[in-house]
Amino acid sequence: MRQNVKNFLERIASWPEEDIAKLDEAARQIEAWRNGEYNASDDELRAIDEAIAELDRGEVASEAQVKAAFAKFRSE
């Protein structure tokens, strides 16, 4: 194991349990990603559900609205 990893693990030992739990979750997500898995978070699933509901209600942005939204975030 690389020395920087060993040093990190030693520092983690002094962390509060809440922080260790967050690190554990982050490590599990990285491991799943490395194995080609992806599990959406509750927030992501809610956003998907909301988007589907908007589509069902006919609340769809026009092509011009989509282009305008993307233009805001592009730096050209």
C-alpha positions in Angstrom: 0.0 0.0 0.0 1.4 3.4 -0.8 2.6 5.6 2.1 0.1 8.4 1.4 -2.8 5.9 1.7 -1.4 4.6 4.9 -1.1 8.1 6.3 -4.6 8.9 5.3 -6.0 5.8 6.9 -4.2 6.7 10.2 -5.8 10.1 10.2 -9.2 8.7 9.5 -9.0 6.7 12.8 -9.5 10.0 14.7 -12.6 11.1 12.6 -16.1 11.1 14.1 -18.3 8.2 13.2 -20.5 10.4 11.1 -17.6 11.4 8.9 -16.4 7.8 8.6 -19.9 6.7 7.5 -19.8 9.4 4.7 -16.3 8.2 3.6 -17.6 4.6 3.6 -20.5 5.6 1.4 -18.2 7.6 -1.0 -15.9 4.6 -1.2 -18.8 2.3 -2.0 -19.9 4.6 -4.8 -16.4 4.7 -6.3 -16.1 1.0 -6.1 -19.5 0.5 -7.8 -18.6 3.1 -10.5 -15.3 1.2 -11.1 -17.3 -2.0 -11.6 -19.6 -0.3 -14.1 -22.6 0.1 -11.7 -24.5 3.2 -11.0 -27.2 3.7 -8.4 -29.1 7.0 -8.6 -29.5 8.9 -5.4 -32.9 9.7 -3.9 -32.6 13.3 -5.2 -31.7 12.1 -8.7 -34.7 9.7 -8.7 -37.0 12.5 -7.5 -35.7 14.7 -10.3 -36.4 12.0 -12.9 -39.9 11.5 -11.5 -40.6 15.2 -11.7 -39.3 15.4 -15.3 -41.5 12.5 -16.3 -44.5 14.1 -14.6 -43.8 17.4 -16.5 -43.7 15.5 -19.7 -47.0 13.8 -18.9 -48.5 17.2 -18.3 -47.2 18.5 -21.6 -44.7 20.8 -19.9 -41.9 20.5 -22.4 -39.5 23.2 -23.3 -39.3 24.4 -26.9 -36.2 23.9 -29.0 -35.5 27.6 -28.7 -35.8 27.5 -24.9 -33.4 24.5 -24.7 -30.9 26.3 -26.9 -31.1 29.5 -24.8 -30.6 27.5 -21.6 -27.5 25.7 -23.0 -26.2 29.0 -24.4 -26.1 30.4 -20.8 -23.7 27.8 -19.7 -21.4 27.6 -22.7 -18.3 29.7 -22.8 -17.4 30.4 -26.4 
